[in-house]
Amino acid sequence: MFAKLTGTVDALLEEALVLDVQDVGYLVAVSVRTLAQLAPGERVRLFIETQVREDAITLYGFPSADEQRWFRLLQSVQGVGGRVALGVLSVLAPNDLAQAIATQDKASVARASGVGPKLAQRIVNELKDKAPLPSGVSLGAVMAASVPVAGTTDDAVSALLNLGFKQAEAARAVAAARKALDDDAPLDRVIPAALKELTR
């Protein structure tokens, strides 16, 4: 099917837009965040996911490959279809979603339409070990909102990676350890606390 469409925004709808590509109008479902950034007549390139069902063919559009990758990952979780995945991406940009999963912040994910507490918990649990960081985003940037001392955090995560833990679980454990400790806790306290989180 389609991998990418480049054209002019013909109309903005409630949960989609009409993209004019050489006088052919494509109805493309996009996130609310994407809609807010566009205007009729604007030239845009969208990465496309096509879903075919018995009663409909739906095109989903994304302004970046990172957002498209998260869309695919979200749908690997049981109970998450295209609409729900798009709803999550409507309230959380890729960077914010990476942070929410790394820190197991189910409340942020539950803000999305169609996502209750149980589904939000399932999303952060199932994606914690396989969700990559968006390209161009450092681990320090992802953890910055929840961790006050970035240098110590990066060192602690690096130490856990050297011990064989995966990046997502290491980041989550260090974030939990930092929350339980003083803001200025040294590395030799953060690492043991993080290891305890990993063995719970």
C-alpha positions as a LaTeX table, in Angstrom:
\begin{tabular}{lrrr}
\hline
Residue & $x$ (\AA) & $y$ (\AA) & $z$ (\AA) \\
\hline
Met1 & 0.00 & 0.00 & 0.00 \\
Phe2 & 1.13 & 3.56 & 0.73 \\
Ala3 & 4.33 & 4.32 & 2.65 \\
Lys4 & 4.28 & 8.11 & 2.35 \\
Leu5 & 2.06 & 10.84 & 0.91 \\
Thr6 & 3.08 & 14.40 & 0.10 \\
Gly7 & 0.48 & 16.97 & $-0.80$ \\
Thr8 & $-1.59$ & 19.97 & 0.26 \\
Val9 & $-4.00$ & 20.01 & 3.17 \\
Asp10 & $-7.42$ & 20.41 & 1.58 \\
Ala11 & $-9.53$ & 20.25 & 4.76 \\
Leu12 & $-9.14$ & 19.62 & 8.48 \\
Leu13 & $-11.79$ & 17.40 & 10.06 \\
Glu14 & $-12.40$ & 16.33 & 13.66 \\
Glu15 & $-9.99$ & 13.38 & 13.67 \\
Ala16 & $-8.62$ & 13.44 & 10.15 \\
Leu17 & $-7.60$ & 15.60 & 7.23 \\
Val18 & $-8.10$ & 15.52 & 3.49 \\
Leu19 & $-4.76$ & 15.52 & 1.72 \\
Asp20 & $-4.76$ & 16.66 & $-1.92$ \\
Val21 & $-2.12$ & 14.73 & $-3.86$ \\
Gln22 & $-2.18$ & 15.73 & $-7.53$ \\
Asp23 & $-5.94$ & 16.39 & $-7.45$ \\
Val24 & $-6.72$ & 13.16 & $-5.60$ \\
Gly25 & $-8.08$ & 13.66 & $-2.08$ \\
Tyr26 & $-6.97$ & 11.15 & 0.54 \\
Leu27 & $-8.80$ & 10.95 & 3.86 \\
Val28 & $-6.06$ & 10.43 & 6.46 \\
Ala29 & $-6.65$ & 9.90 & 10.18 \\
Val30 & $-4.11$ & 11.85 & 12.23 \\
Ser31 & $-3.55$ & 12.73 & 15.88 \\
Val32 & $-5.07$ & 15.83 & 17.45 \\
Arg33 & $-1.54$ & 17.17 & 17.94 \\
Thr34 & $-0.89$ & 16.87 & 14.20 \\
Leu35 & $-4.18$ & 18.58 & 13.33 \\
Ala36 & $-3.30$ & 21.47 & 15.62 \\
Gln37 & $-0.06$ & 22.08 & 13.72 \\
Leu38 & $-1.59$ & 22.22 & 10.24 \\
Ala39 & $-3.74$ & 24.63 & 8.23 \\
Pro40 & $-5.66$ & 24.31 & 4.96 \\
Gly41 & $-3.44$ & 25.00 & 1.97 \\
Glu42 & $-0.29$ & 23.90 & 3.81 \\
Arg43 & 2.12 & 21.54 & 2.09 \\
Val44 & 2.81 & 18.44 & 4.19 \\
Arg45 & 4.47 & 15.03 & 4.03 \\
Leu46 & 2.96 & 12.20 & 6.04 \\
Phe47 & 4.22 & 8.70 & 6.75 \\
Ile48 & 1.31 & 6.35 & 6.14 \\
Glu49 & $-0.03$ & 3.21 & 7.80 \\
Thr50 & $-2.84$ & 1.43 & 5.95 \\
Gln51 & $-5.33$ & $-0.78$ & 7.79 \\
Val52 & $-7.70$ & $-2.94$ & 5.77 \\
Arg53 & $-10.87$ & $-4.36$ & 7.27 \\
Glu54 & $-13.92$ & $-6.00$ & 5.75 \\
Asp55 & $-15.91$ & $-2.77$ & 5.96 \\
Ala56 & $-13.22$ & $-0.10$ & 5.55 \\
Ile57 & $-9.72$ & 0.86 & 4.45 \\
Thr58 & $-8.21$ & 3.43 & 6.80 \\
Leu59 & $-5.11$ & 5.54 & 6.23 \\
Tyr60 & $-3.27$ & 6.79 & 9.32 \\
Gly61 & $-0.77$ & 9.62 & 8.86 \\
Phe62 & 2.23 & 10.71 & 10.91 \\
Pro63 & 4.52 & 13.72 & 10.57 \\
Ser64 & 7.57 & 11.71 & 11.73 \\
Ala65 & 8.92 & 8.18 & 11.54 \\
Asp66 & 9.18 & 8.18 & 15.35 \\
Glu67 & 5.46 & 8.73 & 15.73 \\
Gln68 & 4.73 & 6.02 & 13.16 \\
Arg69 & 6.98 & 3.58 & 15.04 \\
Trp70 & 5.15 & 4.28 & 18.29 \\
Phe71 & 1.82 & 3.75 & 16.51 \\
Arg72 & 2.96 & 0.27 & 15.50 \\
Leu73 & 4.34 & $-0.53$ & 18.95 \\
Leu74 & 1.18 & 0.57 & 20.72 \\
Gln75 & $-0.88$ & $-1.81$ & 18.59 \\
Ser76 & 1.28 & $-4.73$ & 19.70 \\
Val77 & $-0.48$ & $-4.39$ & 23.07 \\
Gln78 & $-3.67$ & $-6.40$ & 23.42 \\
Gly79 & $-6.71$ & $-4.15$ & 23.32 \\
Val80 & $-5.02$ & $-1.33$ & 21.41 \\
Gly81 & $-6.24$ & $-0.76$ & 17.87 \\
Gly82 & $-5.54$ & 2.03 & 15.43 \\
Arg83 & $-7.97$ & 4.51 & 16.96 \\
Val84 & $-6.75$ & 3.98 & 20.51 \\
Ala85 & $-3.10$ & 4.17 & 19.42 \\
Leu86 & $-3.86$ & 7.45 & 17.67 \\
Gly87 & $-5.62$ & 8.65 & 20.81 \\
Val88 & $-2.48$ & 8.01 & 22.87 \\
Leu89 & $-0.38$ & 9.90 & 20.33 \\
Ser90 & $-2.89$ & 12.74 & 20.48 \\
Val91 & $-2.05$ & 13.41 & 24.14 \\
Leu92 & 1.59 & 12.28 & 24.23 \\
Ala93 & 4.33 & 13.20 & 21.77 \\
Pro94 & 6.89 & 10.43 & 21.10 \\
Asn95 & 9.33 & 11.90 & 23.64 \\
Asp96 & 6.61 & 12.14 & 26.30 \\
Leu97 & 5.41 & 8.60 & 25.59 \\
Ala98 & 8.97 & 7.29 & 25.90 \\
Gln99 & 9.28 & 9.02 & 29.26 \\
Ala100 & 5.92 & 7.69 & 30.47 \\
Ile101 & 6.88 & 4.12 & 29.61 \\
Ala102 & 10.40 & 4.41 & 31.02 \\
Thr103 & 9.04 & 5.70 & 34.33 \\
Gln104 & 5.88 & 3.51 & 34.29 \\
Asp105 & 3.67 & 6.60 & 34.36 \\
Lys106 & 0.33 & 4.98 & 33.58 \\
Ala107 & $-1.59$ & 8.12 & 34.59 \\
Ser108 & $-0.21$ & 10.05 & 31.62 \\
Val109 & $-1.14$ & 7.25 & 29.21 \\
Ala110 & $-4.63$ & 6.99 & 30.73 \\
Arg111 & $-5.35$ & 10.57 & 29.65 \\
Ala112 & $-5.89$ & 9.28 & 26.12 \\
Ser113 & $-9.41$ & 8.75 & 24.84 \\
Gly114 & $-10.46$ & 5.11 & 25.13 \\
Val115 & $-7.66$ & 4.22 & 27.57 \\
Gly116 & $-8.69$ & 3.26 & 31.09 \\
Pro117 & $-6.37$ & 2.56 & 34.04 \\
Lys118 & $-6.10$ & $-1.18$ & 33.28 \\
Leu119 & $-5.22$ & $-0.66$ & 29.63 \\
Ala120 & $-2.77$ & 2.10 & 30.52 \\
Gln121 & $-1.05$ & $-0.27$ & 32.96 \\
Arg122 & $-0.88$ & $-2.95$ & 30.27 \\
Ile123 & 0.66 & $-0.49$ & 27.80 \\
Val124 & 3.46 & 0.64 & 30.10 \\
Asn125 & 4.11 & $-2.92$ & 31.25 \\
Glu126 & 4.21 & $-4.58$ & 27.84 \\
Leu127 & 6.24 & $-1.86$ & 26.13 \\
Lys128 & 8.81 & $-1.31$ & 28.88 \\
Asp129 & 11.35 & $-3.73$ & 27.37 \\
Lys130 & 10.74 & $-3.29$ & 23.66 \\
Ala131 & 9.95 & 0.38 & 23.19 \\
Pro132 & 12.95 & 2.25 & 21.74 \\
Leu133 & 13.72 & 5.86 & 22.51 \\
Pro134 & 12.79 & 8.20 & 19.64 \\
Ser135 & 15.72 & 8.92 & 17.35 \\
Gly136 & 17.78 & 11.91 & 18.43 \\
Val137 & 16.58 & 11.74 & 22.03 \\
Ser138 & 19.08 & 10.93 & 24.77 \\
Leu139 & 18.23 & 8.89 & 27.81 \\
Gly140 & 19.06 & 11.92 & 29.94 \\
Ala141 & 16.42 & 13.97 & 28.10 \\
Val142 & 13.80 & 11.28 & 28.58 \\
Met143 & 14.47 & 11.02 & 32.29 \\
Ala144 & 14.95 & 14.75 & 32.93 \\
Ala145 & 11.34 & 15.44 & 33.91 \\
Ser146 & 11.32 & 12.88 & 36.70 \\
Val147 & 14.98 & 12.80 & 37.76 \\
Pro148 & 16.60 & 15.89 & 39.30 \\
Val149 & 20.26 & 14.91 & 38.85 \\
Ala150 & 20.79 & 13.86 & 35.25 \\
Gly151 & 24.50 & 13.04 & 35.56 \\
Thr152 & 24.01 & 10.55 & 38.38 \\
Thr153 & 21.02 & 9.08 & 36.59 \\
Asp154 & 22.92 & 8.48 & 33.35 \\
Asp155 & 25.79 & 6.87 & 35.25 \\
Ala156 & 23.44 & 4.62 & 37.19 \\
Val157 & 21.60 & 3.52 & 34.05 \\
Ser158 & 24.92 & 2.88 & 32.31 \\
Ala159 & 26.03 & 0.69 & 35.22 \\
Leu160 & 22.83 & $-1.35$ & 35.02 \\
Leu161 & 23.23 & $-1.75$ & 31.26 \\
Asn162 & 26.73 & $-3.12$ & 31.87 \\
Leu163 & 25.19 & $-5.66$ & 34.24 \\
Gly164 & 22.99 & $-6.94$ & 31.42 \\
Phe165 & 19.71 & $-5.17$ & 32.10 \\
Lys166 & 17.72 & $-3.67$ & 29.23 \\
Gln167 & 17.64 & 0.09 & 28.76 \\
Ala168 & 13.94 & 0.56 & 29.48 \\
Glu169 & 13.95 & $-1.49$ & 32.69 \\
Ala170 & 17.19 & 0.14 & 33.85 \\
Ala171 & 15.76 & 3.62 & 33.27 \\
Arg172 & 12.56 & 2.73 & 35.10 \\
Ala173 & 14.44 & 1.27 & 38.09 \\
Val174 & 16.74 & 4.28 & 38.38 \\
Ala175 & 13.79 & 6.67 & 38.19 \\
Ala176 & 12.04 & 4.78 & 41.00 \\
Ala177 & 15.24 & 4.75 & 43.06 \\
Arg178 & 15.72 & 8.50 & 42.62 \\
Lys179 & 12.18 & 9.17 & 43.78 \\
Ala180 & 12.81 & 7.16 & 46.94 \\
Leu181 & 16.15 & 8.83 & 47.71 \\
Asp182 & 17.29 & 12.39 & 48.38 \\
Asp183 & 17.80 & 14.58 & 45.33 \\
Asp184 & 21.53 & 14.71 & 45.94 \\
Ala185 & 21.98 & 10.99 & 46.67 \\
Pro186 & 25.36 & 9.74 & 45.37 \\
Leu187 & 25.80 & 7.07 & 42.75 \\
Asp188 & 26.77 & 4.41 & 45.30 \\
Arg189 & 23.31 & 4.75 & 46.86 \\
Val190 & 21.33 & 5.05 & 43.64 \\
Ile191 & 22.65 & 1.84 & 42.04 \\
Pro192 & 21.83 & $-0.50$ & 44.99 \\
Ala193 & 18.37 & 1.09 & 45.29 \\
Ala194 & 17.78 & 0.58 & 41.56 \\
Leu195 & 18.89 & $-3.06$ & 41.82 \\
Lys196 & 16.33 & $-3.59$ & 44.58 \\
Glu197 & 13.65 & $-2.18$ & 42.26 \\
Leu198 & 14.69 & $-4.64$ & 39.57 \\
Thr199 & 14.47 & $-7.63$ & 41.90 \\
Arg200 & 11.06 & $-6.85$ & 43.38 \\
\hline
\end{tabular}
